[in-house]
Each structure stands twice: as structure tokens, then as C-alpha cells.
Amino acid sequence: TLDYYWERRKDILIQRSSLPRMAGFDASIYANMGEMENKGFEISGEYSKQINKDLFISARGNFTFTRNTVLKDGKYYAYPWQDYKGVRYGLTLGYKAMHLFSQEELDNMPEYYEQFSMDKTQLRPGDIRYEDLNDDGKITEADRTWIGDPSMPELVYGFGASLKYKGFDFSFLLQGAVSYTHLTLPTN
């Protein structure tokens, strides 16, 4: 079998990022502002054969690909690299690691350089150097961008087989998933 799907969902209930105080509220408000596109396909197959009255075999397999993209989340982002539009759902907003600091690099850093409110004298060789996306010489919340893999797998696959002979049977099932993570990445 082969199945394909494409879905565009509108009016998804999401929490507003802010509400003007002049509205008289100081609370989180939810609204139907989200929009997302989901698409993918699944291929699956099964083969079964009764060889004789005592022997039966079967094999099955499947492969699924799915991708989703945020089209609208109703929020304002100060920097284009933090906009959720066009990003796969489930990514983490965090810092892009460039490399590890060397002593030579730290010796040649400008005096104004900061990373998470630590000046350059507090940084040590081997510390992670993060990318300064807004080029202000400081690594702050403004330098966070969408990183990692989504929390939902993009590829799922499986294969299994069964063998029955007289009063005995043996079966196995192998499954896997690719392109996802359950790790929580640091955000500060």
C-alpha cells in the first residue's frame, strides 16, 4: 500500500506572546492564530505464504516520511532568525555553537566581548563559542535561533517476519526513527 497526505491546518489554538496592558489584562491569553502544513507518505507491504501444512512464513515492512512546517504562529519576533514561520515544528530555540575557544582566540578577543554576561576574562580555553547572530559583540537572548532536530521523528520504519512450524513459532519486529531528538538544549 502507498498513502500520501497533505494537510493545511488553520486557526490552531496557541498562546499569544503578549497582550497590550491597556486592554486591562495581565494574563496569558489563547487565540486561534496558528497555521501549519503537514505532508508525507507511507509505504507498507506484507507477504504471507503457507509452504505446506506444517510451515507458514510471513514478512512485513513499512516506511513513513512526514514533515510539518509552521506557516503562522501569531507572534512578533525582533530578529528574522527567531521567526517561527517556515520552521519545522518542534525545534528548540537556542544558541548555535561555532567551536571551542582556544587560548589564542581569547587573547585576541575585543575587550567588549561578552557571552552570557561573562566578560572575556571569565572565559576559558575549551568553553563553547556561540555565534553572535546580531553582531553586537555579546551573546544574549537576541542570538538564539532555531536549532536541533524536532521532537517528532521525520522518518519511521519497521520490518518484521514470522515463521510457524508445527507447534512452534518465531516472530520478530525491528523499528526505528530518524531525525528527532528528546534532548533539552541549553537556552542561556
Sequence and secondary structure as in RCSB ss.txt:
>XXXX:A:sequence
TLDYYWERRKDILIQRSSLPRMAGFDASIYANMGEMENKGFEISGEYSKQINKDLFISARGNFTFTRNTVLKDGK
YYAYPWQDYKGVRYGLTLGYKAMHLFSQEELDNMPEYYEQFSMDKTQLRPGDIRYEDLNDDGKITEADRTWIGDP
SMPELVYGFGASLKYKGFDFSFLLQGAVSYTHLTLPTN
>XXXX:A:secstr
 EEEEEEEEEEEEEE S   GGGT  S  EEEEEEEEEEEEEEEEEEEEE SSSEEEEEEEEEEEEEEEEEE S 
  SSGGG  TTS TT EEE  EEEE  HHHHHTS TT EETTEETTT  TTSEEE  TT SSEESGGG EEES  
SS SEEEEEEEEEEETTEEEEEEEEEEES         
